[in-house]
Amino acid sequence: MIENGKKYLVTTDHWFVGPDNEHYRAAWGTCQIKTSEEVFGFTPNEPSTNWFIVVGEGEGQILIAGCQVHFAIKREHKPYWPVGSYTDKETGVKNSINKIYIAEE
């Protein structure tokens, strides 16, 4: 269970665009669980979109739809990730390293 006010590394099923116009597959920061009612003012019919994780506080915060959350790892310290790309050993396909959006410092 995600504890509101604690820091998590949240991975997503798909790439998303951060406030800086860069593409990411994960976000790290202080998390809060919010309902669609709290975020949008209404509850959608689709049950998988009735909650969100708010990552970060202030201007850099982002909302991740509950249906996009793949993993949530409790992590108080800012994660490190290598920059660049890698080649998949099995397929030979070149991939970008999954960048992490840092919602707060």
C-alpha positions in Angstrom: 0.0 0.0 0.0 1.3 3.4 -0.9 1.6 5.7 2.1 0.6 9.3 1.4 3.5 11.7 2.0 6.3 9.1 1.4 8.7 9.1 -1.5 8.3 6.4 -4.2 9.8 5.5 -7.5 6.8 4.8 -9.7 7.2 3.1 -13.0 4.6 3.3 -15.8 3.3 1.0 -18.5 4.0 3.6 -21.2 6.2 6.6 -21.9 4.9 10.0 -20.7 6.0 13.6 -21.3 7.2 15.5 -18.2 6.8 19.2 -17.6 10.2 19.7 -19.3 9.0 18.1 -22.5 11.3 15.1 -22.1 10.0 11.5 -22.3 10.0 9.3 -19.1 9.0 5.8 -18.0 9.2 6.5 -14.2 8.8 9.3 -11.7 10.2 9.8 -8.2 9.0 12.1 -5.5 6.6 12.5 -2.6 3.4 10.6 -3.5 -0.3 11.2 -2.7 -3.2 9.0 -3.9 -6.1 11.0 -5.2 -9.5 10.0 -6.6 -10.7 11.1 -10.0 -13.3 13.1 -8.1 -10.6 15.0 -6.3 -8.5 15.6 -9.5 -11.3 16.3 -12.1 -14.4 16.8 -10.1 -16.2 13.7 -11.5 -15.9 9.9 -11.4 -15.4 8.2 -14.7 -17.3 5.0 -15.6 -14.1 3.0 -16.2 -12.9 1.7 -12.8 -9.2 1.5 -13.7 -9.1 5.3 -14.1 -10.8 6.3 -10.9 -7.5 7.0 -9.0 -4.2 8.8 -9.6 -0.8 9.1 -8.0 0.3 12.7 -7.6 4.2 12.6 -7.7 6.0 15.6 -6.3 5.0 18.8 -4.7 4.6 22.3 -6.2 5.3 23.3 -9.8 7.1 20.0 -10.9 4.4 17.6 -9.7 2.8 15.2 -12.2 -0.3 13.0 -12.1 -0.1 9.3 -13.1 -3.3 7.5 -13.8 -3.8 4.4 -11.7 -4.2 2.3 -14.8 -0.7 3.3 -15.9 1.2 2.3 -12.7 3.3 -0.7 -13.1 5.4 -0.7 -10.0 5.8 1.6 -6.9 8.9 1.2 -4.9 9.3 3.1 -1.6 12.5 5.0 -1.9 13.4 8.0 0.3 16.6 8.9 -1.6 16.7 10.2 -5.2 17.5 7.3 -7.6 20.4 7.3 -10.0 20.1 6.1 -13.5 22.6 5.9 -16.4 22.1 8.2 -19.4 22.1 6.8 -22.9 20.8 3.7 -24.6 21.4 0.0 -24.6 21.1 -2.9 -27.1 18.8 -5.7 -26.1 20.9 -8.9 -26.0 18.1 -11.1 -27.3 16.6 -9.0 -30.1 19.5 -6.6 -31.0 17.1 -3.7 -30.8 18.6 -0.4 -29.5 16.5 1.1 -26.7 16.6 4.2 -24.6 17.3 3.7 -21.0 14.1 4.3 -19.0 14.5 7.8 -17.8 13.2 8.8 -14.4 11.4 12.1 -13.9 12.6 13.7 -10.6 9.6 15.6 -9.4 11.5 17.3 -6.5 15.1 17.6 -5.3 
